[in-house]
Amino acid sequence: MIAANPSQTVLPPQTILPPQTILIVDDDPNVVELTRLYLERDGYQVLTALDGARALTLAREERPSLVVLDIMLPRINGLDVCRTLRREPGTQAVPIIMLTARADEEDRLAGLELGADDYVTKPFSPRELAARVRAVLRRAAPDHAAPETAPLSAGPVALDLQARRATVGDSPVRLTPTEFRLLALLLRQPGRTFTRDEIIDRALGDDFDGFDRTVDAHISALRRKLSAAPDGSAKLIETVYGSGYRLNPTPNGKEPGKEPRKERR
C-alpha cells in the first residue's frame, strides 16, 4: 500500500471569525483617533461617536462587541447612555468600559451600578485601554474549556451556563457578563461567604484592576436585579459585614418546596 502524499492531503477549511467590533464614544476627537489606531492594530473593527445620541444610534444599529464610553458627553451623557443600553433588549448584554475623570470616584461607582463592566480613569494610556478591552471581552466570552455545563441553582435563582441565562423563579433576569460571573461564583457554593479578594480572584480575574468598592458596586447592581424579579428578594445576596458576600438559598426563611411549620395551639 502506498502512503498518501501529505502534500496532497485535503484539510478542512478553517473557520475565519469576523473581527470583533468596538464602539468608542468620546467628545475629544484626538482621544477617539488615538484609541481607534491602537484597537485596529489589535485586529478590532472600530466605530466612533462624539456624542451620546450618536452612540445610541450606532449601538442599536451595529450591535458592537464592546462599548468604550466616556461619561462627560454632549447631548446625552455617558451615564444615561449606559442606562439606556442596559434597558434595551438588543444591547443589554454588551460589555461597557466607562472612561472617567481620575478624581470622580462616585462617577465610577455610578457607572458600575448602572451595569458597566469596568472603568478606565483619565488621563489614560491607549495601551492600557486596549488591555482592558481584551480583558473584558475575555470575561464576557463563553468558557469553552470549562467542563461544567450543568445548570446552577439555589433557592429561586438558577443559571444556565450554556445559554448564559439567569432566572429567579420563572422570571428571566438580564445580567451583564460581569454580573453573570459573580452570580455563578455565589451559586457554586450557596451559603458560603466570599471575601472581596476572592471575588476579584475567582470571578473577575487576575487582569481586574479595580478596588473593594468596585466589587460592592457590581454586587449592588446584581442584588437590585435579582430582587426586582417577581420571586426575588432583597436578601438573596447577603452582606457579611467585615467579610464579604454570600448567596442565601432561603431568603424567605423556608426551604424550597417546603411549607413553614404551623404552630400548635
N, C-alpha and C positions, 0 to 999 in steps of 0.2 A: 504494500500500500504506500502510495506516495503522500507525504505530508503536505498539507496545504501551505502555500506560499503566504507568509504573514503579510507581505506587502499587498496581497490580493484580498485579504480579509475585509469584509464589509462591516464597518462598525455602525451601530445605530446612531442617528443624528442626535447631537446634544441639544437639550432644551435651552434656548437662549432667553433669559428673562429680560423683560423691558427694564430700563433703569428706573429706580425709584424717583419720585417727584417731590421736591422740596419747595414750599411756598415761603418766601422771605418777605416779611412785612415790616417796613421801617420808613420813616419820613425823611431820612437822610440818604440821598442818592449815593453818596460815597460809601456809606456802610453797606448798602444794598449791593453795589457793584463789587466791592472787595469780597464780601461774603459769597456772592454768586461765583466769582472766579475760583475760590477755594473749594466750594461744593462741586462745581463742574469738574474740577481737577480730580475729585474723588469719584467721579462717574455718575453723579446725580443729574437728573434733569431739573432745571430751576425755573420757577415762576417768581415774579416780583410784583409787589404792590407798595405804593407810597402812602396809602391811607386805609382806614378801616373799612370803608364802604367797598372799595375795590377788592380788598382782601376777602370779604364775604362772598362777593360775586365769583372770584376765582376758586375759592374753596368749594362752593356749591357746584360749579360747572366742571372743574378739573379733578376733584377728589384727590388732593395730594396725599403722599405717604406721610408727610410731617409738615407742620407749620412752625416757622420761627417768627415770633410775634412780639413786636415792641409794644410797650404799654402806652407811651405818650404818642398818640396818633391823631391827625386831623380827621374831622368828620365823625368818626366813631372810634372811641379809644380802645386800646387793646383788651382791657378787662371786659368791656361789653362785647367785643368780637369773640373772645374766649367763651363768654356766657352763651352767646348765640350758637356758636359751633357745637357746644356740648348739649344744647337743647334740641337741635335738629337731627333727625334720624340718619341722614346721609353723611354727617360729619362727626357724630358723637364719639366714634372710636379713633378719630385721627389724633395721633400724638401731637402735643403742643409744647414748644420750648418758649418760655417768656423771656424777653430782654428787659432788664430793669436797671434803674439807677442804683449805684452801689449803696447809697445811704438809705434807700427806701425799702427797709426790711418788711414793712407792713404791705407794700405793694407786692413783694414776692409771695408772702403768705396768702394775700388775697387771690393772686393768680392760681396758686396751688389749690386753694379751697374751691375755686371755680372749676377745677379739673385739669389744669396744666400739669404736664408730666415732669418738667424740670424748668430751671431758670438759669440764665447767664447774666451776670452783672456787667454794666457798662462802666468804664471802657473795657472792651474785651479783645482777646486775640482771635482772629478768624480761625487759627489752627485749633484753639480750644473749643470754639463753637462747632467746628467740623467733628471734633472728637465727641462732643456731647450729642450731636446728631446721630453718629454711629451707635453710641451707647443706648440712646432712647429707642432707636429702630431695632436694636438687638433685643432689648427688653420687650418690645411690642411683638416681635416675631414669634410664631409658634415654635416650641422647643421640640423639634422632630427627634432629637436624640433621647429624650426623656422616655423611660419605659412606662411611666404612669399614664394610663388612658382612662381608668375608671372614674366616674363622676365622684366629686367630693361633696359631702353633705353633713350638716349638723343642725338639729332642730329644723327650723323652717328654711334654712339657707342651703342652696345647692349650687355647685359649679359643674358645668360640662366642659372639661378641659379641651376636648377635641373641637367642639363647636365654639368654644370661648363664649359661653352663655351663662349668665348668672340669673338665679331666680330666688325669690323669697315667697314661699308657699307656691301659688300658681302664677305669680306675677313676675314678669321679666324685669330685670334691673340692668340698665346700661352702664357699664363701667369703663373707665379709661384703662389702657394697658397697665399702668402702674397700680391702679386700684384693684384690678383683676389679680395681679401677682400678690398684693398684700392680702387679699381675701383668701387666696389659695393657701398661703402660708398659715393663716389662722385656722383654716378649716382642716388642715392636715393634722392638727393637734388641738382640737377644741378643748377649752378649759385651761390650756397651758398659757402661762404668761410669757410673752416675748418682750425682751428689752428693746429699746430703740436701736442699740448697736446690732442686735440680732436681726431686727427687721431690715436694717440697711444692708447687712452682710448677706442675708438669705433671700430677700425679696427684691432689693433694689440693685444689688451687685457691687462689685469692687470699684466699678467706674463711677459710682454715685459720688457726688461732691457736695452733698447738702449738709444740714445740721439738724439738731434734735427737733427744732420747731418745724422743719420741712416735713419730717415724719408725722408730727402732730397734725399738720395741715392736710396731708393725704388721708390720715385716719379720720379726721373730722369730715372730709368730703365723702368718704366711704360710708361712715356711720349715718350721715344725713340721707344718702341714697337708700340704704337698707331700711331705715326707719320710715321712709316715705311710702314704701310698698304697703298694700292693704294688710298683709300678715306680718309686717315688720314691727320692730320695737327699738326705741332709743337705747335699750340695754343689750342689744345683740353684741356690740363690741364694747367691752368694759375697760375703763381706765383703772389700772392698778397703780395707785399713787406711789411714786418713788421707784417704780419698777418698769412699767411698760403697759402693754395691752394684751387682752385675751378675748377670744370669742366665747360667749355664753350660749351653749346649745339650748338652754331652757330659760329664755329671758322672761317668760311669763310665770315662772315658778312651778311648772309642771313638765314632765317628760312628754315627748311627742306621742300621741295616741293614747295617753292615759288621762282619765278624768281625775280632778282633785278629790281626795278622800273626804267624805261627808262626816261632819261631827255627829257624835252620838248625843242624844238628848237624855 
